[in-house]
Amino acid sequence: MFPIINIGPFAFPSVGLVIIFGAYLCLTIVEKSAIRLKQDHVVLYSLATTGLVAGFVGARLAFVMEYWAAFQENLLGIVWPLNTGYNVWVGLLIGVATMFFYGRFKQLPPANTLDALSPALITGLMVVSLADFLGGPGLGTLTNVPWGMSQFGIRRHAVQLYELLVGAAALLLWWQLSQHPRKAGQLVLGVTAVYSTGRLFFDAYRANALLTANGYHILQIILLIILLASLFLLGLISPSKITAP
């Protein structure tokens, strides 16, 4: 929709700009949510920062290794420019693994830690949706509804904006639950269930979704599994394990 953002005489790629500010916002939310839940905000901020940096570096190095034949002729290209050229899935795996081992090293309780991190994780997914809306390849299905967005002269569902609404609903749930006595892990499982439910529904309006051989949306299958697992784990949480907000 808007691949370039003009600020004065300068032109910036919208995706890169959104990701940069989104990363800062996520780290800020980690700190604020930790304080709200009366957890060690310094340790959790360090945990999130370490995972973010490790994921960024890992995604870049994985891309460089994958296309080493192109980079060996220009080694400077490894470190500049950085606006493109990342293996997102490898970066995500490295970032999560780094946060896991950092949390083990600091002896952080898993459920409570995930409760504090969940708003930032949802915000990060919202940032990805916003970046996809502004300059990504995402396409909604054709529609005649009045709130559809015109893209290249064709009216489509603004599926990325629907995803933002789902994220906002999940954050609102977290905010409401965090004000009351709760079970350890209830926050992260609750927002995961809400977010996966919304994404499961709205992914049906994505025109360029990855499909199985039978035509099923791969992401919807994954989201359904996550939703069922979240509901199952919520049912297993003992009512006696309640912590003060």
Summary of the structure (lengths in Angstrom):
residues: 245
radius of gyration: 19.7
end to end distance: 41.6
largest distance: 61.9
contacts: 732
relative contact order: 0.11
helix: 65%
strand: 9%
